[in-house]
């Protein structure tokens, strides 16, 4: 199925690995003009090389979205390279683990900078141009935690919900201008981030790594972990011309783990 993204400028954050890289691969396959973003220059170089080997048009911007000037670096780089963004995929790593009462305010502030501020600043910069051109897509990668809070992930549970509220509000405001805004909620997905969470859970619960993964599989009706490519397929669909009447949605890609009606 042709996605109608050939020649569109697509900005994918957190694209050096995991779900972000899988999405970049699919965007590249449809002929998009890619700009991939990561804070790790070495990993970003390797990701760009893999994409270019397929014949993709790829530019890269090194930026730490948890830093105060991180979003501005992304905006400056994209505007210098292309002068616009047609599709924006917001995506970052997760904050530190911990209980609801276990973090001081500095940890909450750091999580807000990473998850909420980066999404707000990037959309504030790129969406007005989409409105002027009467076409655009914003897709935020959040988490199953928005639907079903995950134990010991209070920062992620709270701040990803805030991102969802921001994007849902934005969706209504820009829909008349041909811009859609949606979020994708991955469940337990085989990424480096899940490995990090497994390590933290092992230490907290005193169980083996395999036992941690067994718990996650048991909590998922599909009885397995998802793949980055499965989540990426949903992201790229939402960016496509076929999803033009789909906005304001929080789309679970979780193997049924959220267990909610809506």
Secondary structure, 3 states (H helix, E strand, C coil): CCCCCCCCEEEECCCCCHHHHHHHHHHHHCCCEEEEEECCHHHHHHHHHHHHCCCCEEEEEECCCCCCCHHHHHHHHHHHHCCCCCEEEECCCCCCCECCCCCCHHHHHHHHHHHHHHHHHHHHHHHHHHHHHCCEEEEEECCHHHCCCCCCEHHHHHHHHHHHHHHHHHHHHHHHHCEEEEEEEECCECCHHHHHHHHHHHHHHCCCHHHHHHHHHHCCCCCCCECHHHHHHHHHHHHCHHHCCCCCCEEEECCCCCCCCC
